[in-house]
Amino acid sequence: MRFAPDTEDSLAFVVVLCNTDPSASRSGADELATVEELEALLGRYQYTGRIDHDEAELRDVHRTRALLRHVWTLDRDDAVEAVNKMLRDAKAVPQLVRHDSLDWHMHATESSSPLAERIRVEAALALIDVIRMNEMDRLKICAADDCEGLVLDLSRNGLKRFCSVRCGNRMNMIAFRERRAGS
């Protein structure tokens, strides 16, 4: 499955952001508990514009993380409603921009808008492509029994099931042991 590069980047960021939640993180702890952890996360992605580096911003990003995690699990029609609300709330005005090393891509907020709002709007723009292409089944929750990690399935056949190789290997080992015990 191929989406536009900025769509794939935004969806990949949503996965990484949401998988910092205690229900999905590898450690079982909130991996976005501090302003410093947020700064480190943003350092791995190209978020331009206003970043306040404070607790209020971190709380807003936590609320955004919870919202995006919820939207990820919605069916197509319910996702449309959620996406439209995110865009309306931000008074989003989509426009093409080119900056830094990035070619033309979509922005729909001012660079002075709060970070969490920009994250929500970028995610909403990416979800528009997913919805329009009727590919909501590419947005999954990890199939491992004890994991709630988000999975973005960009594979050709749409059969990706696990959020990480670790979860896949663990579940394969469990299945192997069960088959072996049943022999």
C-alpha positions in Angstrom: 0.0 0.0 0.0 1.4 3.4 -0.9 0.1 6.7 0.4 1.7 10.1 -0.3 5.0 10.4 1.6 3.7 13.1 4.0 0.7 10.9 4.7 2.9 7.9 5.6 5.2 10.1 7.7 2.2 11.5 9.7 0.7 8.0 10.2 4.1 6.7 11.3 4.4 9.5 13.8 0.9 8.7 15.2 2.0 5.1 15.7 5.2 6.2 17.5 3.4 8.8 19.6 0.6 6.5 20.6 2.9 3.6 21.4 4.5 5.8 24.1 1.3 5.2 26.1 1.6 2.8 29.0 -0.9 0.4 27.4 1.3 0.1 24.3 4.9 0.9 25.4 7.6 -1.8 25.6 8.4 -0.8 29.1 4.8 -0.7 30.3 5.4 2.8 31.5 4.5 6.2 30.0 7.4 6.8 27.7 6.3 10.4 27.2 6.1 11.3 30.8 8.4 14.4 30.8 9.0 17.4 28.7 12.4 16.0 28.0 11.0 12.8 26.6 8.7 14.9 24.3 11.7 16.9 23.1 13.5 13.6 22.4 10.5 12.3 20.4 10.2 15.5 18.4 14.0 15.4 17.7 13.4 12.2 15.7 10.7 13.9 13.5 10.6 17.1 11.6 8.1 19.2 13.5 8.7 22.8 12.7 7.0 25.8 14.3 6.1 26.6 17.8 7.2 24.3 20.6 6.7 25.6 24.1 8.8 23.0 26.0 6.5 23.1 29.1 4.1 20.9 31.1 1.0 22.4 29.6 2.1 21.4 26.1 3.0 17.9 27.3 -0.5 17.6 28.8 -2.1 18.7 25.5 0.1 16.2 23.6 -1.1 13.5 26.0 -4.7 14.4 25.2 -3.9 14.3 21.5 -2.2 10.9 21.9 -5.4 9.5 23.6 -7.6 11.1 20.9 -5.5 9.7 18.0 -5.3 6.3 19.6 -9.1 6.3 19.8 -9.6 7.5 16.2 -7.2 4.7 15.0 -9.7 2.1 16.2 -12.8 3.7 14.6 -14.7 2.4 11.6 -14.6 4.5 8.5 -17.8 6.5 9.0 -17.0 7.3 12.7 -13.4 8.2 11.7 -14.8 10.8 9.2 -16.7 12.5 12.0 -13.6 12.6 14.3 -11.3 13.8 11.5 -13.8 16.6 10.5 -14.0 17.6 14.2 -10.2 17.9 14.5 -10.1 20.0 11.4 -13.0 22.2 12.4 -11.7 22.7 15.9 -8.4 24.0 14.5 -10.0 26.1 11.8 -7.8 24.2 9.4 -7.0 25.8 6.0 -5.1 23.2 4.0 -2.3 24.6 1.9 0.8 23.3 0.1 4.1 24.2 1.7 7.8 23.4 1.1 10.4 24.0 3.8 13.7 22.7 5.0 14.5 19.5 3.0 10.9 18.6 2.5 9.2 18.9 -0.9 5.6 20.1 -1.3 3.3 18.7 1.4 0.2 19.8 3.2 0.0 22.0 6.3 -3.3 23.3 7.6 -2.4 25.4 10.6 0.0 28.2 11.2 3.4 27.4 12.5 2.6 29.5 15.6 -0.3 27.1 16.5 0.2 24.9 19.5 2.2 21.7 18.9 -0.7 19.4 19.9 -3.0 21.1 17.5 -0.5 20.8 14.7 -0.1 17.1 15.5 -3.9 16.6 15.4 -4.3 18.4 12.1 -1.4 16.6 10.4 -2.9 13.3 11.6 -6.3 14.4 10.4 -4.9 15.2 6.9 -3.2 11.8 6.7 -6.4 10.1 7.9 -8.3 11.9 5.1 -6.2 9.9 2.6 -6.8 6.6 4.4 -10.5 7.2 4.6 -10.8 8.4 0.9 -8.9 5.3 -0.3 -11.1 3.1 2.0 -8.0 1.7 3.7 -9.0 1.9 7.4 -8.1 -1.8 7.7 -4.5 -0.7 7.4 -4.8 0.9 10.9 -4.6 -1.9 13.4 -3.9 -2.8 17.0 -1.1 -5.4 17.6 -2.3 -9.0 17.5 -0.1 -10.0 20.4 -2.2 -11.1 23.4 -0.6 -8.7 25.8 0.1 -5.7 23.6 -2.1 -2.7 22.6 0.5 -1.1 20.3 -0.7 0.6 17.1 0.2 -1.0 13.8 0.4 0.8 10.4 0.2 -1.8 7.8 1.8 -0.6 4.6 2.5 -4.1 3.3 1.4 -5.0 -0.2 -0.9 -7.8 1.0 -2.2 -6.1 4.2 -1.3 -8.9 6.5 0.9 -7.2 9.0 -0.3 -8.2 12.5 2.3 -7.1 15.0 3.6 -3.7 16.2 7.2 -5.0 16.3 9.4 -7.9 15.5 9.6 -8.5 19.2 5.8 -9.1 19.5 5.7 -11.2 16.3 8.6 -13.4 17.5 7.1 -13.8 21.0 3.7 -14.9 19.6 5.3 -17.2 17.1 7.3 -18.8 20.0 4.2 -19.2 22.0 2.4 -20.9 19.1 5.4 -23.1 18.5 5.5 -24.3 22.1 1.7 -24.9 22.1 2.0 -27.0 18.9 4.9 -28.9 20.4 3.1 -29.6 23.6 0.1 -30.8 21.8 2.1 -33.4 19.8 
